[in-house]
């Protein structure tokens, strides 16, 4: 089980860092668009949508990374009042809800992505990029998040304070 936890952690670390680097691309696109609009009075057709799509990739694919580093919100005031067993019961209950959330992302995200791919769906704007690459990030992000949640649960239950 240790190797599972380690492999999932490494995958989410790599994906999270790669997704984080995409923010630099968003910053570059924003800066380029500001200069193009204000200095040259020549806005682009692609900048707004590309920033939104790239930020969407980062948001969806960064969930596993955030969970790996325990950056998601917990209600510490309640959790801290519980003993070891109480915290484990809360962990299991939260994991059931968390799993339902991840499976929803995976199931419906996959369906949306496959439909979008099959239809050759585009945004319908003047730039009109394909939408399916962004939609495929949803089930992938859900899967990475679920796997990291399982890895965290295994790690938490294998260590007793």
Secondary structure, DSSP 8 states (H G I E B T S, - for coil): -HHHHHHHHHHHHHHHHHHHHHHHHHHHHHHHHHHHHHTS----SSHHHHHHHHHHHHHHHTHHHHHHTT-S---HHHHTTS-HHHHHHHHHHHHHHHHHHHHHHHHHHHHHHHHHHHHT-B--SSS--BSHHHHHHHHHHHHHHHHHHHHHHHHHHH---
